[in-house]
Amino acid sequence: MTGEIFRDAWGVPHLRAGSAAELARVQGRVTALDRAWQLEVERHRAQGTSASFLGLGALSWDRFARRARLADTARRCFAALERQDPETAQWIRAYVTGVNERLGSTTAPEFARAGLQPGRWEPWTPLAVWLSTHILFAGFPAKLWRDRVAAHLGADAVGLFATDGPGTSGSNGWLVAGERTVTGQAIIAGDPHRFIEDPGVYQQIRLSCPEFDVVGLAVPGIPGIAHFGHTGTVAWAITNAMADYQDLYRERLRRTGAGVEALGPDGVWRRAARHTETIEVAGEEPVEVEVVETDRGPVVIGGPEGLEGGVTEPGAHPVAIALRYPPRVTGDLGFAALLPLLRARRVADVDRAADLWAEPVNVIQAADTEGGTLHRVAGRVPLRAAANGIRTVPAWEPGHAWRGWQESPRGGLTGGVAVMANQRGLAAPLGVEFAPPHRADRISALLAAKDRWSAADMPAIHTDTHLASAAPLLDRLAALDGLSAPAAALRDRLLRWDRRMDADSADAAVFAAVRGAAVRHLAAHPAFAALAAPPAYPEVFLPWLALVPRIGFALEHLLTADELYGIDRPGALRAALEEVAAEPPAGTWGDTHRLAPWRALPPEPPYEEPGLSGDHDCVLCTSPVPGLTDLAARGPAARYVWDLARREDSRWVVPLGACGVPGSPHHRDQLPLWLAGELAPVVTDWDRLHKETDV
């Protein structure tokens, strides 16, 4: 026997093997055991074949995955890895071997419901899953939105909507140096904010072999521990840097007898790669997709006949839109960083591994037991014209080519603390839109309120519900006149509110109702009518292009702007307040602000999902979509506290559980902890674990 699987009381797998490669095989096996359905959904999504069993609702994604050439890019990247880093390539192969050993014997019930048989993973599949998971992280569809705003409201309007939009993912993270802790050793804590999925996007795991012994949060389908890990002597964590590293080019294409040509910036028409693929759709006829790739990149919207809906450039030139993204250009997804991270002993080791990181672009924090700390950006961002970052750019005009790569910014600690919460800070030179500063400012203020911190103190920061972004709306409400008696009483109640979005708060429910009504009244104004019309773009991009969510997330900017296109903002807010006063919420914030996890198939029987505290701009970032829904599809996909004094004093939790199999005792057993803001212990003593099997 060359590997062992142990479990702790929460079902978290602790794996031990004689070598890194054998350990990867065991990790693949246990992931297929615990997450078989999730693995296969992600494999099919990466390949653009998920509609074959999920039906028409998955077609838009599959079409995008095919046209963006995600699987082909993963194949390229793995081939390059085999040439340049054969050890890592072999390690990935070992993981895939483990997945295939166990996947075929799964008992996960979703396979029977979907009529799906588990397939076979290829060595490049983990890279495809990684790329598919992160391809939208940089929010390139926001450039389509900015095009629409500039076209209908003018270029100056783009900044009004510049905020952390509905399709992005972020995180909180903070590093407290030893000088500010009770033990004299650093603490790293935080929580990644993603769509909450069932099974969860993060897998609590321990990987141990003679070379390393690491606990952390793995991404199912990916070997190692990429984002959040603790080796015993060094720990690291990441947040989304909000960097802009993907470009959209408007292409002029034409058909010729030999295929398709694209007009380049030198005025020359050049042959574009072209072929067709067929997407199988459950319950429907197969769909044929034309895949075209220019010198800029794969065409993801439109084709030689123009955009969907017949949209053309001024001058009646049909255009398509091509996506340029770094791994497609370089053949590198950054997987060469994964083994060095596992082998890291000091901050300098993490720093060197981060130099190999490619995608997505992250802010990384690390600390070690010798007092070393690290706060830097990791990933690949192209050097190019500023216009590329704002909107789509014309492929046929010079000046928009990539010219190399940006240097990765580095930062230090202030007062023994570094905070990363997607704000405009360390990564500012690399991005366009960032999260509002509220989460970062609140975390900094909480940390400043106390001289010395312990690992046990950190959940109080994780779960803070103060909503600083409520201020502009409340200030506007305070200035209103001409209110009815019920509306005035409701306004006065809100002005007395403590601004905490607690699940049991009736006042928070009233605030959310007024905010939602305000968003809808503003969105209904004729000034925004052109932006309300459905755009002629594929469905997969529509979350970035919907007016009501854009108004909701930009409400703070829209209320504080000097002028807003002649809109009577006091009138809109007065109408919103009167609307809610006439029919106020009957319960508390948690009655409507409920968890809404993404599942490939609806559960049978359905779950009664719990009410939540928090809001989009709270440290406890559970995101509704103001004006559209109070349900929270996004939130903390895990919470962690890495203690450098004693690893066994570290803590973690995930929203549901360690196992992805419905009916398992560990499918949803961490949900009560997650809701209460509590954390489970990270067990490191092998004698306290239950041995499940040898493999």
Disulfide bonds with the S-S distance in Angstrom:
none
